[in-house]
Amino acid sequence: MKKILVGCLLFTLVSCFEVTETLNHASNDSGSYSLVVDFSNSWLKTKSAILLKEVDGVSIPSEAEIKSKLAKFRTEAAKIKGTSGVSTSYDFNTYVFKLNFSYDSIATLNAVLNAIDKKNTLIHFKKNGSKLERIASYPLPKNLIKNDDKKEDLQNASLTAVYSFENQVTTVENPNSKISKSKKTVFLKQNIWNVLQNSKIMNNSISFDTNAKL
């Protein structure tokens, strides 16, 4: 299936939005992942885009098409060994779309994320000794940066990564990261315009104190 979320993200042609990626990762490399795409701040423009069916020469998916894509993702992700609790949701009043799943290993996590975007097989997360590395890749329409008239909206749109762990975080390599007071959650936020210019700004390498008490 081609880019399960690209249908939702095509609304970026007309709308401001927020994307939030949440990871809860255990010390045995199992955990849960969620992705939320939120157009609630511009729901009227998003609704109009669906009714128009096309914006700037790009076809906008119908509600039925979005539902179908999400259902197909659930079916395909649930077949991946080590995956559980796969769910998706949509709200066509506020235009908020969500997907969630649990995984038993980093390999499983990567496999499900690749089911979101089957165009490429990528390593999104990897373990390197006591470090967890994030190699960022998001199914965002990169042709958006060709339109300068979209720049302001995309600078107001955001992509936020929230990663929580059992062990305390000792260091993060991305200088824009923030560590919670408990030292168990890492936050990273960038505007979408900058991410489209260079997705590497969402990369990170997170080290842990494996000797600390949980």
N, C-alpha and C positions, 0 to 999 in steps of 0.2 A: 504494500500500500504506500502510495507516494505522500510523504509529509502529512501525517494525520492532523497536525495543528495548522498547516498552512492555510486551510480554509478559514479558520478563525482569524489567523494573522493577516489575511488579506484585507481585513477591516482597517488595518493600519494605514491604508491608502486614504482614509477619510477620518480617522479617529485617533484620539489620545488614549493610551492604555497603560496597563501595568502587568508585568510578568513576574511571578514569584516562584522560585524554585526552592523547595524545602527538603532537606535530607536529615534523617535521624539515623546515625550510623553507630552500630555496636562494636565493641572491641573484637568480636569474632567475625567481623566483616559482613554481618547481616544487618538488615535495617528496613527503613521505609522511605519512600520518595513521593513527592507530590509536585505538581505543576499547575499553577493557576494563571489563566489569562483573563484579565479583568478590563472590560470596556465600559463599566458602569458610569464613569465620569462623562462619557460621550455616547450614552445609549441611543439618543435620538438620531445622531449621525449614523450610528451603526445600523439601526433599524432602517433608515432611509437607504443605506447602501444595499441592503438585502432586497428592498423593494425595487430599486433601480436595476439590480442584477449585474450591473457593469459600472466601473468607475475607472476613468483614465485608460479605457481600452482593456481593462482587466476584468474577467468574469468574477463575480462575487457569488459564493455558494449559497444555496437556499438553506433554510432551517432543516429541511428534510435531509439534505446532503451532509450537513454537519453531523446530524444525529447518526446517519449511516456510517460516516467515517469513525466516529467515536465508538460505535458498536463493533465495527470491524477491528479496531485497535484492542478492545476488551477481549475479543475472541482470540486474536493472534497472541497477545501478551500472556493470556492465561495458559496457553500451550507451552510456554517456555519453562523448562525444568528449573525448579527453585523459586518460582514466582507464586505469590499468593495475594489474595485480597485486592485483585485488580478491579478498579471501579472508575467510572467517569460520570460527570454530571454537567448539566447545562441549564442556564436560566435565560430564556429569551425575553424576559422583561428587563433585566439588568445587563444582560450579555456578559455573563461570567461563566467561564468554562474551566473544568477541573479534571485532572486525572490523578489517580493514586495507585500505588502498589507496594507490596513488600517483597524483599529479595533475601536469599540465603547466602549470597556471595557477591563480590564485586563483578565477577564474570556474568552473573545473572542480571545485575543492575545494568551493565553495559548492553547486554542482549535486549533488554526491554526498551532501553533508550534508543537503540537502533531500530526497534520496531516502530517507534514514533516517526523516524525518518529513514525509510528503507533505501533511499537513494545512495546512502553511504554506510559502510560498516566502519565504525570509529571506536576508539578507546576514549570514553568520556571520563572515567575515573580509573585510577590504578594505585596499587600499594607499592611503595618503594621503601623497604625497611620499615621504620616506624612512622613514615610519612604517608599521608593520603594526598594524591595529586588529582586536581581537576583540570582536564583539558577541555576547554569550553567550546561547544558547538551548538548553536540554536537554529531551528528552522525558520529564520526570519527572512522575508523577501528582500534580498540585497539590492534589488533595483530601486528601492525606495530612496537611496542616497543620491540617485541621479536627478531627483526632483528637488531643487532648492526651496521650492515653495512648501515642501513638507518638513524642512529642517527644524523650524521652531516647534512644531507638534512633536517631532521625534526627540527633540531635546527635553521636552516636558514629559515624555513617556519614560518609563523606567524598567529596568531589569534588576531584580534583587535575589541574591542567593543567601539562604539561611541554613547553615550546616551545624547540627548539634551532635555531640559525642558523649560517650561514657567517661572517657579519660580527659583530663585537663589538657588544653592546648598550650603548648609552650611557645611556638613560633608560627608565623604565617609569612609567606614570601611576597604576597601581593600587598603593596604598601597602602592600598586603599581599604584593606580589610579592617574590621573592628572586632575585638574579642569581648564577649560579655563579662560581667563582673565575676560570674562563676567560673570563667575560663573554659566553659564547655560548649560555647556556641560562637560561631564565626559569621559575621555579617559582611556582605559585599554588595554595593549598589552602584549602578552606572546608568547613564541615560542611553536610550536605544540608539540615538544617532551615533554616539561614540562606539557602541558595540558593533554596529553595522560597519563602521570604518575599520575596526580591528577587534575581533572577538577575543583575542588573547588577553584583553584587559580584564576578562572574567576568569582567567586562569589563576590557579592557586596551588600552593604546596603547604600542607598543614602538618606540623609535627606535634607529638603528644608526649606527655609524661606518663609512660607506661608503668612506672613504679608507684604512682600516687594512688591512694585509696579511692574507690569509686563512691 
